[in-house]
Amino acid sequence: MTVARPIRSTAQAMEGTVTEELGHVTRNRRPQRRGRIDRVAGSLKQAVEKTKSAFGRDESGIR
C-alpha cells in the first residue's frame, strides 16, 4: 500500500475542518457546507484505508 493515499485523505479532512471553521467565523454557509463535505469525505476515505489494511488487501485486491 502506498503512503500517499492515507496522507491525501488526512489532508482533505484537515482542509475541510479549516474551511468549515472559516465559514463559521465569517458566518458564511457556503464554506461551512463545503468544509463539512470535505471533512466527511476525508474521514470516509481514511476508514476505507483502515478496513483495507485490516483485511490485508493491497492495491490489486489480491491477498
URFENGI-V46357 format. One record per backbone hydrogen bond with DSSP energy under -1.0 kcal/mol. NH is the residue of the N-H (numbers start at 1). CO is the residue of the C=O. Records with the same first field share a line. If there is no record, write none. Layout:
# URFENGI-V46357
NH->CO / CO
This chain:
# URFENGI-V46357
7->3
8->4
9->5
10->6
11->7
12->8
13->9
14->10
15->11
16->12
17->13
18->14
19->15
20->16
21->17
22->18
23->19
24->20
25->21
26->22
28->23
32->28
33->29
34->30
35->31
36->32
37->33
38->34
39->35
40->36
41->37
42->38
43->39
44->40
45->41
46->42
47->43
48->44
49->45
50->46
51->47
52->48
53->49
54->50
55->51
57->52
61->58
